[in-house]
Amino acid sequence: MAEDKCGVAGCEEAAVRSYAREACEAAGLKPADENARRMHLCKEHNKEYKKATRTDRKLEGLGR
């Protein structure tokens, strides 16, 4: 199995996690492939995504 690369434009690091492209774009990450359904993120971009979506995730968790 080939190792996935980060799906953010200009990044070539190894991916550790993947999310929906729309969610990543809403968090401010620019995708390398506009047609992809999911974006694979490296460790650094995953941290940025989690930081950008912290309040949304917390509110969603409280609503359950």
Secondary structure by P-SEA (a helix, b strand, c coil): ccccccccccccccccccccaaaaaaaccccccccccbbbbcaaaaaaaaaaaaaaaaaaaaac
